[in-house]
Amino acid sequence: MGKDKLRRFAEIETFANVMQLDEGKPFKGNWSKDHFKNDKPLILELACGKGEYTVSLAKLFPDHNFIGIDYKGNRIWRGAKTAIEENISNVAFLRIQIENILDYFDEGEISQIWITFPDPQPQLSREKKRLTSTRFLNKYKIIFNPEGILHLKTDSDAFHEFTLKMIGEHDMNLLKRTEDLYNSDLVTEVLSIKTYYEKKYLANDKNINYLSFSFK
């Protein structure tokens, strides 16, 4: 492991806005009250990487709490450090495997989930690892409140189509959809937030897919 990674792993151990593995379990069902010390709605970004979207959302919506989830601590370090440096108090990061999400969040606790440019897991043998597969959707349904909405941004046309298939199979409500976000009438300040990887995709003239849906 490189020196930078070791330094970042050591540093996030000292960050009050980062919980690792079992550290987040005591907040289950009470993240807003016990960690953020308020009663604001709670929004997650899954596979948040460096936390660029999580931090940007927190800046845009100070009346909500945001948690970025990823397993790679050296990536979380960047978003967590930015939040500390800029004194953004409505954002936190949780270093866990997303498949264990039910250990950390209670029924009805989440109002929105963002999934931005996840690994599309294109191999058929890895379908269950896709973050909009039945395996994960069943978990999200439990932690969503009745008005819960899931947002997906992806450069992968195949992942976009797979998610549409899942929405149909699970009889969920498709709210918005475009296969070319920046040439659509759906683009907003929120959807215009660009991660490092999205900027690379756009520089290569890659179309950006977006959709949102809710459970019935």
N, C-alpha and C positions, 0 to 999 in steps of 0.2 A: 504494500500500500504506500502511495506517495506521501511525502511530507505534508503537502497541502491538505490531503484528505485526513491525515492524522490530526492536523491542527484544527480542522473544521469539526471533526468528531469530538475533540476535546472541548472546543469552544461552545458547541451547542449544549453540552452538559451543563453549562452555566446560564443558559438562556431561560428566562422565566416564561417565555412564550412558546417553548418547545416541550412537548411531552413525548417520552419514548416508551414504546411497548406498554408494560403494565402501569406506567405512571398515569395514563389517562383514564384508567378504569374507575377511580373514585368519582369522576365527574359524570359518569353515565347517568343520563336523565336530568342532569342539573348543570350542564356546561355553562349556560348563560348566567345562572345564579351564582354558582360556586367558583367558576374560573373568571368569567368576565365581570362578575359583580353587578349584573343588571338583568333585565327581563326582555332583551331584544331578541328578535327571531334569529335562528342559527342556520347558516348556509355552509355547505361543504364544497371544496374542490378536491376531486379524487385524482390520484396520480399527478399531483401538482408540480412535480419537478422542482424548479428553482423558486416556485411560489409567485411568479410574476403576475399571474391572473388573480390569485388570492389577494395579494397586496393591493393591486389596482382596484379590485372590487371593494375592498375595505375603505379605500380612499373615497370612492364614489358614493358609498352608502354607509355613512357613520351611524345610521340608525339600525344597523344589522351587525351581527357577529359572524366572523368567518374563520373556518378552520381548513387549512390545507393539509392533505394527507398524502404521504409518500413513505416508502420504506428506506429510501436512500438518504441517509443523514447528511452527506456532503452536499446534496442538492438543496435540501431544506434549509441548510445553513444560510444560503444567500437571501432567501425571502425573509427568514426570521431576523437576520442582521439588519436588513433594510427597514423592517418594521420597528426595530429598536432604535435605529439611527434617526428615523423620521417620526418617532414617538406616535406610532399608529397603535392604539390600544385595543382596537376591536378585531384584531387578527391573532391567530395562534396556529401552531403546526403540530401535527401528530404523526410520529414515526411508527407506523404499523403496517402489516399486510392488510390490504383492503378486504380480503376474504374474511377477516376477523372483525369486520365493522360492527356486528351485532354485540360484541363484547364491550363496546365503547359508547354506543348511542342507544337510547331507549325508544320505545314505541312512540311515534308521533312527535319526536323531538326536532326533526329537520324540516325546514320550509322549502329549501331548494338544494339541488346538487348540480355542480358544474363538472363536466368532463371535457377537458380541452387537450386535443391532440394526443390521445392515448396510443399506446402500442396497439396496432390493429390486430395483432396475432393472426396473420393471414392463413397460416396452416390449418387445415380442417381439424387436425388432431389437437389443436390448441383453442378450439372454439369456446370451450368452457371458461377459458381465461379472459375472454373478451369482456370488457366492463359493462356491456349491455346484454350479456347472455342471460338466459333464464336463471342461472345460478345466482347472479348478482342482482338481477331485477327483484327476485323474491326477497332479498335482504333489504333493498331500498324501500320496498313497499311497506315493510314493517316500521322503519324509522321515519318515514315521511308523515307529516301531518295531512289532514284531508285535502288541503289545497296545494300539496307539494308538487313542484315542477322540476323536471330534469332537463338540463341544457347540454347539448353535445356540439362541439366544434371539432372538425377533423378534416385533414387533407386527403383521407383515404375514402375514395368513392365506394369501395367494397365494404368498408366498415359502416359507412352511412347507410348503404342498402341493407346490410345485415340488421342494423338497428331498426330500420323501417319494418323489416320482416318480423322482428321481435315485438314491435308495437302492435302489429296486426294479430300475431299469434296470441298475445296476452290481452287482447281487446282493450288496449289503452287509448287515451285521447291524444291524437297528434295535434299539437297546437300551432306550430310554425315549422316551415321547412323550406330550404333552398339549397341548391347544389352549387351556387355561385354567389356567396354572401355579398361580396363587395360590388357586385353588379345587380343587386336586388334592392327592393324597397324595405327590406327587413333590417338593414344595417343601422345600428344605433351607437351611441357613445360606449355602451357596455360591450356590444359585440365588436367594436372597433379596437378593443384592447388587443395588443399583439405581443405574443411571446417571442423569444429569440428564434424558436423553430418556425413559427408562423411567418416571421419576416423572411426567413430563408426560403420557405415554400413560395411566398408571393414574389420574391425576386426571381424565381424560376418559373413564373407564370402559372403556378399551380392553383387550381380552383379550391375554394374553401367551402366545405359543406357545413350547414348548421341546421339543427332541428331541436324542437322542445316538445315535451309530452308530459302527461300526467296520468296517474292511475285513476280508474273509475271507482 
